[in-house]
């Protein structure tokens, strides 16, 4: 539908109308499982609790996942551009939930901490069902849906500082914009073949497809769950395709005022502005 007449359904109001609370937000909804998603679907189809899209601002779909698991080197072209062998198993690292931001939020750019700020569009797997040692053939049943992420990366911290501080380079405040919504797997054919793109100031920088993933959503869920229990609301950033700034010749770094848009077909687009911040003087 045209954005003029788009509506959102206030699920908190729908829960209240059913004599229940949704104070726990998205994480509660996911934890309640298929019945809650069926209730949400029924609420959407009821014609009730509707608000014009233009009257609300969409926040990030979830702010309090127990964990954010990230996969490195997970598109063939991203490995090729840095002469990195294609990993035989997923290469995992992490971001903190405190890095989560919404579509439209500023990306804080502290030039005293980094001078090499980079962009990465990623497909995110949203876990819907708890599990440990999940067989690959059952992995899809543990996935609630998918969203878009911008895995903002400070490359000098990630690769050079103290021998390489991957965590610091990936998890400063605002370094994980996600959204605009979580789309359930049934609507996306399990995200098997979706166009993935990143634009900086309107110029296409990354363009790939989820079919180019080295390890797909089911592979990553099965692998990560060997080592840790996956919980409803956990996010898995599945990696970025080629075209990032740091491996361009010459390198391309984000600067104050840059607008970065990350989009995946069938899910949507998030846009965030790089905004210089001042380091607080202690």
C-alpha positions in Angstrom: 0.0 0.0 0.0 1.1 3.6 -0.4 2.9 5.0 2.6 0.1 7.6 3.0 -2.4 5.0 4.0 -0.1 2.5 5.7 -1.2 1.4 9.2 0.5 -0.2 12.1 -1.4 -2.4 14.7 -0.8 -1.5 18.4 -0.2 -5.0 19.7 0.2 -3.7 23.3 -3.4 -2.4 23.0 -4.5 -5.8 21.5 -3.0 -7.6 24.5 -4.7 -5.2 26.9 -8.0 -5.8 25.1 -7.4 -9.5 25.8 -6.8 -8.8 29.5 -3.0 -9.4 29.2 0.1 -7.3 29.3 2.9 -7.0 26.7 5.2 -5.1 28.9 8.0 -7.4 28.0 7.9 -6.2 24.4 9.2 -8.1 21.4 11.3 -10.5 23.6 8.1 -11.5 25.5 6.2 -11.9 22.2 8.8 -14.2 20.8 9.2 -16.1 24.0 5.4 -16.9 24.0 5.9 -18.8 20.7 3.6 -19.6 17.8 0.4 -18.9 19.8 1.5 -15.3 20.3 2.4 -14.9 16.6 -1.0 -16.2 15.7 -2.6 -13.7 18.1 -0.6 -11.0 16.5 -1.7 -12.1 13.0 -5.4 -12.2 14.2 -4.9 -8.7 15.6 -3.6 -7.5 12.3 -6.6 -9.0 10.4 -9.2 -7.7 12.9 -9.2 -4.1 11.8 -8.8 -3.0 15.4 -6.0 -1.2 17.2 -4.9 0.5 14.1 -2.8 3.7 13.9 -1.7 5.6 10.8 1.9 4.8 10.1 2.6 8.5 9.6 1.7 9.2 13.3 4.3 6.8 14.8 8.0 6.4 14.7 9.2 2.8 14.4 11.8 2.0 17.0 14.2 -0.9 16.6 12.2 -4.2 16.7 14.0 -5.4 19.8 16.4 -3.7 22.2 17.1 -6.4 24.8 18.2 -9.6 23.1 20.2 -11.8 25.5 22.9 -11.9 22.9 23.9 -10.7 19.4 26.0 -13.2 17.6 27.8 -12.1 14.5 29.3 -14.1 11.6 32.5 -12.9 9.9 33.7 -13.7 6.4 30.3 -15.2 5.4 29.9 -14.0 1.7 32.2 -15.4 -0.9 32.9 -12.0 -2.4 33.8 -10.5 1.0 36.4 -13.2 1.5 37.8 -12.7 -2.0 38.2 -8.9 -1.6 40.5 -9.4 1.4 42.2 -12.6 0.2 40.8 -14.5 3.1 40.1 -18.3 2.6 36.4 -19.1 2.7 35.8 -20.4 6.3 34.9 -24.1 6.6 32.8 -23.3 9.7 31.1 -20.0 10.7 33.5 -17.4 12.3 31.7 -16.0 15.3 32.1 -12.8 17.3 29.7 -10.6 19.2 28.2 -7.1 19.6 26.5 -5.8 22.8 22.7 -5.0 22.8 23.7 -1.5 23.9 24.8 -0.9 20.3 21.2 -1.4 19.0 19.7 1.7 17.3 16.6 2.3 15.2 16.0 3.4 11.6 16.6 7.2 11.6 18.9 7.3 14.6 22.2 9.0 14.3 25.4 6.8 14.1 27.7 8.5 16.7 31.1 9.2 15.2 33.8 9.9 17.8 36.8 11.0 15.8 39.0 10.7 18.9 38.3 7.0 19.1 38.2 6.1 15.4 39.2 7.6 12.0 38.2 4.6 10.0 34.4 4.2 10.2 33.0 1.6 7.8 29.6 0.3 6.6 28.2 -3.3 6.4 24.7 -4.3 5.4 23.6 -7.6 7.0 20.7 -10.0 7.1 19.7 -10.7 10.7 18.3 -14.0 12.0 15.9 -13.5 14.9 15.7 -16.6 17.1 12.2 -17.6 18.1 12.6 -20.8 20.1 15.2 -21.8 22.7 17.6 -24.5 21.7 21.0 -26.1 22.3 22.7 -28.5 19.8 20.0 -27.9 17.3 20.2 -30.2 14.2 20.5 -28.3 11.0 17.3 -29.9 9.7 15.4 -28.5 12.7 17.0 -25.1 12.6 14.3 -23.3 10.7 11.8 -24.1 13.4 14.0 -22.0 15.8 13.9 -18.9 13.6 11.1 -16.5 14.2 12.1 -14.2 11.3 14.6 -11.8 9.8 15.5 -8.1 9.9 18.1 -5.8 8.4 21.2 -4.6 10.3 24.0 -2.1 9.6 27.0 -3.6 11.3 28.9 -0.3 11.8 32.6 -1.0 12.1 35.6 1.0 13.3 38.3 -0.7 11.3 41.3 0.9 13.1 40.0 -0.5 16.4 39.0 -3.8 14.9 42.3 -4.5 13.0 45.0 -2.3 14.6 44.3 -1.2 18.1 46.2 -3.4 20.6 46.6 -6.1 17.9 43.0 -5.9 16.9 40.0 -5.1 19.2 37.1 -6.8 17.3 34.7 -6.1 20.1 35.5 -2.5 20.5 35.5 -1.9 16.8 32.0 -3.3 16.5 30.0 -2.4 19.6 30.2 1.3 20.4 26.9 2.9 21.1 24.8 3.2 17.9 26.8 0.6 16.0 23.9 -1.8 15.4 21.0 -0.1 13.7 18.3 -2.8 13.0 14.9 -2.7 11.4 12.5 -1.6 10.1 10.7 -4.7 11.2 11.0 -8.4 11.8 9.5 -10.4 8.8 8.6 -14.0 9.5 10.4 -16.7 7.6 7.2 -18.0 5.8 7.0 -14.6 4.0 10.6 -14.8 2.8 11.1 -18.4 1.8 13.5 -18.7 4.7 15.6 -15.8 3.3 17.1 -18.1 0.7 17.4 -15.6 -2.1 17.0 -11.9 -1.1 18.8 -8.9 -2.6 21.1 -7.2 -0.1 22.3 -3.6 -0.7 24.0 -0.7 1.0 24.0 2.9 -0.2 26.2 5.8 1.1 24.8 9.2 0.2 22.6 7.5 -2.5 25.5 5.7 -4.1 25.3 1.9 -4.3 28.3 0.5 -2.4 27.3 -3.1 -1.7 25.0 -5.3 -3.8 24.6 -9.0 -3.3 22.1 -11.7 -2.5 21.6 -14.0 0.5 22.1 -17.0 -1.8 25.8 -16.0 -1.8 26.1 -16.7 2.0 28.8 -19.2 2.8 26.8 -20.5 5.8 23.1 -19.8 5.6 20.7 -19.1 8.5 20.1 -22.8 9.3 23.8 -23.6 9.2 24.6 -20.7 11.6 21.8 -21.6 14.0 22.9 -25.2 14.2 26.6 -24.3 14.6 26.2 -21.5 17.2 23.8 -23.7 19.2 26.6 -26.3 19.6 28.4 -23.9 21.9 25.6 -21.9 23.6 21.9 -22.0 24.2 20.0 -19.8 21.8 17.1 -17.9 23.3 14.0 -16.2 21.9 15.0 -12.7 20.8 18.7 -13.5 20.2 20.0 -11.9 17.0 22.4 -13.4 14.6 24.0 -11.0 12.2 24.8 -13.3 9.3 27.7 -11.3 7.7 28.2 -8.7 5.0 28.9 -9.0 1.3 31.8 -7.4 -0.6 32.1 -3.7 -1.3 32.9 -2.4 2.2 35.0 0.7 2.5 38.2 -0.6 4.0 39.0 -3.0 1.2 38.4 -0.4 -1.6 41.4 1.1 -3.3 41.7 3.8 -2.0 39.8 3.0 1.2 36.5 4.8 1.7 35.7 5.9 5.2 32.4 7.3 6.5 32.5 11.0 7.5 30.3 13.3 9.4 26.9 13.9 7.7 27.0 10.7 5.5 23.7 9.0 5.0 23.9 5.2 5.0 20.9 3.1 3.8 20.9 -0.7 4.2 18.1 -2.7 2.5 17.1 -6.3 1.9 14.3 -7.2 -0.4 11.2 -8.3 1.3 12.2 -6.8 4.7 12.8 -3.1 4.1 15.4 -0.3 4.5 17.0 1.4 7.4 18.7 4.8 7.0 21.1 6.4 9.5 23.2 9.5 9.4 26.8 9.5 10.6 27.0 12.3 13.2 30.2 13.6 14.8 30.2 13.5 18.6 32.5 15.1 21.0 34.4 12.9 23.5 33.5 13.9 27.0 36.5 15.4 28.8 37.0 13.7 32.2 
